[in-house]
Amino acid sequence: MIVHMIGNACFRPMGDGTGQPAIDQAIATFKAAADRCGEFPDFRFSNGDIWAYEAVERYDPALFKRIQKLIRKRQWCVINGTYTQPDEGIMTDAGWVRQFEIGTGYCREKLGVIPKVFFSPNARTLPGFLPDLLASLHYKGMYVYLPDWPESLPSPLFRWKGPEGGEVLCSRIHPEHMTRSDDLYGQIMEAVENGSLMLGHVPCPYGLGPWGGGPTKASIEYLRQHKDAFRDVLLKFSTYEEFMGEAFLMSDSFPVVEGALGPVGREDPDRRCTEMRRRQMRTEVTAIHAERIPNQIADKARRAGALVKAASIWKDLLMAATVPVDGSSGLLDREAAESLQGRAE
């Protein structure tokens, strides 16, 4: 069994208890990952928080240039393509579309790549139309975590089909997408036990999180020292895209799943969460109508300014959508999300 050791990190931009985007965490994590890439040429890193790249570009241009070089060397893999990683129950369908439009537009313009693999590790459910959207954007695959719903998945690898026939190959992450260096052995063994023997490859993400951190030097050194130490197992530094490329060669062999993934019909624990969701959806609908305004402006400079403002409205809404509406978020985070919704309105 070839175990694809995927060094990764993810952020909860408004879920750290401060009510503020975790810009410092993103910069520190990206700097550490870039340093590890320099120290270990065989190490590879994956991340898909597009808002974080935008923040690094603004506040640490030198680090951003290092990341661009690592992307060109294929030592740094950009995944997802969404501007943020949203809470699945708060956005409209149009909000999902704008996630990809803004995110992949930034990737294409500033990072020189177009992601083909999607992974939203914080989601507890995923809407049934998502395979159609991903297929329309030429995504090849996605990863799901869904820790509360493993018994309903027929296989670690499956083809997820949307109502319009769009399809993406899915891989379930087990047991975790984050782990500390002293837990790596258990992480590897569980990944192998839950992998597809038919495929002979299994993903095993690692790194500190969920509030940034990424792979540690100790983890990388452990994996290098134990590359061939496990019986019938080979550890390989890899990326989400590389494993999915192996799995895609046998995609016709895996079962088909249709409909939403994860438990549906969750009840909101309090009235404030319900209102936050309603306000988000209401404001997204208004933002869709407001997108017509720039096309009605004759002056080129004013039209350009209106387009920038329209984009900033959506970025506020997409950032607000990262705050869970199931009651797990803190008071400061909900207040910050409501503030962003108000600015967008």
Secondary structure, DSSP 8 states (H G I E B T S, - for coil): -EEEEEEE----TT-SSSSS--HHHHHHHHHHHHHHHHH-TT--EEE--HHHHHHHHHH-HHHHHHHHHHHHTTSEEE----SS---TTT--HHHHHHHHHHHHHHIIIIIS----EEE-TT-S-B-TTHHHHHHHTT--EEEE--TT-GGG-SSSEEEEE-TTS-EEEEEE--S-S-B-GGGHHHHHHHHHHTS-TTT-EEEEEEBB-SSS-B--HHHHHHHHHTTT-STT-EEEE--HHHHHHHHHTTGGGS-EEES-BS------SSHHHHHHHHHHHHHHHHHHHHTTTGGG--SHHHHHHHHHHHHHHHHHHHHHTTS-SSS-S-HHHHHHHHHHHHHH-
